[in-house]
Amino acid sequence: MLEVHDFLRYSRPMNLNEVGVEGQLKIKKAKVLVVGAGGLGSPILTYLAASGVGHLGIVDFDRVEIHNLHRQILFQESDMGQYKAILAANRITQLNPHIKVETYQEKLTAINIQSIFESYDYIVDGTDNFATRYLVNDACVQFNKTLIYGTILGFQGQLAVFNHRQSKDLRAIFPEPPDPSDVPNCSLNGVLGTFPGIIGTMMAQETLKVILDLNPLHNQLVIIDTFNWKIQTLVF
């Protein structure tokens, strides 16, 4: 049930007819796992925590490096060398001490993914490589988990919701991951610091819409071109 501090903290979203007390309770009861605490994960975790998602999980085995700091806004220079998952958990707990946060400082594999995923209702993919994206997608299909998906490359981003209420999954659009030799090395890809914030915030918004059952994307891929400010929605 909602407590006094919930009514005080979340009065603005609860003023929305689409949310109200019942919707805020859904948010509080939601269990969301965010895979990746970097450029996308930072805004996703920040806004889901601020919005009152009651149980958040963070999967990330990386440590903070100086080249992360222009876009991974949960971290600062004094954090270099420390685990992102632990730092992210500490920061969002400071933002909202009324939520539960769990961390997994390990690389997702076919062996550990079920044990990590099984406690969560919704999976949010903030990863930066195709191997992990397909691993996450296939596990969501296998274990019947809703997947909120987002990617960025250069000035273009993508957003989708997979495997939700009988919707299709990533392989319905891209049946197989690309050949690694055809994909630019992640460490060489350029990105403006603001762009992961844009896509990550959209992913957090779509996650809340899924939790609230507010007409989330269904067999649709949104493509966002921030260079020319064009947005397309492809139906698949």
C-alpha positions in Angstrom: 0.0 0.0 0.0 1.0 3.6 -0.4 2.3 5.4 2.7 2.2 9.1 3.6 5.6 9.8 2.0 4.4 8.3 -1.2 1.4 10.7 -1.4 3.7 13.6 -0.7 6.5 12.6 -3.1 4.4 11.4 -6.0 1.5 13.9 -5.8 2.2 15.2 -9.3 2.1 11.9 -11.2 -0.9 10.9 -9.2 -2.7 14.0 -10.4 -2.7 12.5 -13.8 -6.0 10.6 -14.6 -3.9 7.9 -16.2 -1.9 7.3 -13.0 -3.7 8.1 -9.8 -3.3 6.2 -6.6 -3.8 2.8 -8.3 -1.1 3.6 -10.9 1.4 4.8 -8.4 0.9 1.6 -6.5 1.6 -0.4 -9.6 4.9 1.5 -10.0 5.8 0.8 -6.3 5.1 -2.9 -6.8 7.1 -3.2 -10.0 10.3 -5.2 -10.2 12.6 -3.9 -13.0 16.0 -5.1 -14.0 18.3 -2.7 -15.8 21.1 -4.3 -17.8 23.9 -1.8 -18.1 24.6 1.2 -15.8 26.4 3.3 -18.4 25.2 6.0 -20.9 21.7 4.6 -21.2 21.5 3.0 -17.8 22.3 6.2 -16.0 19.1 8.1 -17.0 17.0 5.0 -16.9 18.0 4.2 -13.4 17.7 7.8 -12.2 14.2 8.3 -13.5 12.8 4.9 -12.5 14.2 5.4 -9.0 12.8 9.0 -8.8 9.4 7.7 -10.1 9.2 5.2 -7.3 9.8 1.9 -8.9 9.9 -0.2 -5.8 12.4 -2.9 -6.8 15.3 -2.1 -9.1 18.1 -4.5 -10.2 21.3 -3.4 -11.8 23.5 -5.7 -13.9 27.0 -4.3 -14.8 30.5 -5.7 -14.3 32.4 -2.7 -15.6 34.3 -0.1 -13.6 34.2 3.6 -14.2 36.8 5.0 -16.6 37.5 8.7 -17.4 36.0 8.5 -20.9 32.6 7.4 -19.4 32.2 10.7 -17.6 30.9 12.9 -20.4 27.7 10.8 -20.7 27.3 8.5 -17.7 25.9 11.0 -15.3 25.6 8.8 -12.2 29.4 9.0 -11.9 32.1 11.5 -11.1 35.9 11.7 -11.5 36.6 10.4 -7.9 34.7 7.2 -8.8 37.2 6.0 -11.4 38.2 2.4 -11.0 35.1 1.5 -8.9 32.2 -0.8 -9.9 29.5 1.0 -11.8 26.7 -1.2 -10.4 27.6 -0.4 -6.8 28.0 3.3 -7.4 24.8 3.5 -9.4 22.9 1.7 -6.5 24.3 4.1 -4.0 23.4 7.2 -6.0 19.8 6.2 -6.8 19.3 5.1 -3.2 20.4 8.6 -2.1 17.8 10.0 -4.6 15.1 7.7 -3.3 15.7 5.8 0.0 12.3 4.2 -0.1 13.1 1.7 -2.9 14.9 -1.6 -2.9 18.0 -1.9 -5.1 20.0 -5.0 -5.9 23.3 -5.2 -7.8 24.9 -7.9 -9.9 28.5 -7.2 -10.7 28.9 -10.0 -13.2 28.7 -10.5 -16.9 25.4 -11.9 -18.2 25.9 -15.4 -19.6 23.6 -18.2 -20.7 24.4 -19.9 -17.4 23.5 -17.1 -15.0 20.8 -15.2 -16.8 17.9 -17.2 -15.6 18.8 -16.9 -11.9 19.2 -13.1 -12.4 16.1 -12.5 -14.5 13.7 -14.7 -12.5 13.0 -12.1 -9.7 12.0 -9.3 -12.1 8.8 -8.5 -14.1 10.4 -6.2 -16.7 13.9 -6.1 -18.3 15.4 -2.9 -19.6 18.3 -3.3 -22.0 20.9 -0.5 -21.8 23.8 -2.6 -23.2 26.1 -1.5 -26.0 26.9 -4.7 -27.8 24.9 -7.1 -30.1 26.0 -10.3 -28.3 24.4 -9.2 -25.0 21.4 -7.7 -26.7 20.5 -11.0 -28.4 21.2 -12.9 -25.2 18.9 -10.6 -23.3 16.2 -10.8 -26.0 16.3 -14.6 -26.2 16.1 -15.0 -22.4 13.1 -12.7 -22.2 11.4 -14.8 -24.8 12.3 -18.0 -23.0 11.3 -16.8 -19.5 8.4 -14.7 -20.7 9.7 -11.3 -19.6 8.8 -7.9 -21.1 11.8 -6.2 -22.7 12.2 -2.5 -23.1 14.9 -2.0 -25.7 17.0 1.0 -26.8 20.2 1.6 -28.8 22.3 4.5 -30.0 24.8 4.9 -32.7 26.1 8.3 -33.8 23.1 10.6 -33.9 20.5 7.8 -34.4 18.7 5.9 -31.7 16.1 3.2 -31.6 13.3 2.3 -29.1 11.0 -0.7 -28.8 9.1 -2.9 -26.4 9.5 -6.6 -27.1 7.7 -9.7 -25.9 4.9 -7.8 -24.1 1.3 -9.0 -24.3 2.1 -11.4 -27.2 4.1 -8.8 -29.1 7.1 -9.9 -31.2 10.8 -9.8 -30.2 14.0 -8.4 -31.6 14.5 -11.3 -34.0 11.3 -10.4 -35.8 13.1 -7.3 -37.0 16.7 -8.5 -37.1 16.7 -12.3 -37.2 20.5 -12.6 -36.5 23.1 -10.2 -35.1 25.4 -8.6 -37.6 28.8 -10.0 -38.3 31.2 -8.4 -35.7 33.6 -7.3 -38.5 30.8 -5.2 -40.0 30.1 -3.3 -36.7 32.2 -0.4 -35.6 34.2 -1.2 -32.4 32.2 0.2 -29.4 35.3 2.0 -28.1 35.7 3.9 -31.4 32.0 5.0 -31.8 31.5 8.7 -31.2 28.6 10.0 -29.2 27.6 13.4 -27.8 27.0 13.2 -24.0 23.4 14.3 -24.3 22.2 11.6 -26.7 22.2 8.6 -24.3 20.2 10.9 -21.9 17.6 11.4 -24.6 17.1 7.8 -25.5 17.6 6.6 -21.9 14.9 8.9 -20.7 12.5 7.7 -23.5 13.2 4.1 -22.3 12.4 5.0 -18.8 9.1 6.7 -20.0 8.2 3.5 -22.0 9.0 1.4 -18.9 6.6 3.4 -16.8 4.0 3.1 -19.6 4.4 -0.7 -19.6 4.0 -0.8 -15.8 0.9 1.4 -16.0 -0.5 -0.4 -19.1 -0.7 3.0 -20.9 -0.5 1.9 -24.5 3.2 1.1 -24.8 4.8 0.4 -28.1 3.5 -2.8 -29.7 5.3 -4.3 -32.6 6.7 -0.8 -33.4 10.3 0.4 -33.7 10.8 4.1 -33.1 13.9 5.5 -34.9 15.1 8.9 -33.6 17.4 11.0 -35.8 18.7 13.8 -33.5 20.9 15.3 -36.3 17.9 16.3 -38.4 15.3 15.9 -35.6 13.2 13.3 -37.5 11.3 10.5 -35.8 9.9 7.5 -37.6 7.9 4.6 -36.3 8.1 1.3 -38.2 5.5 -1.4 -37.7 6.9 -5.0 -37.8 
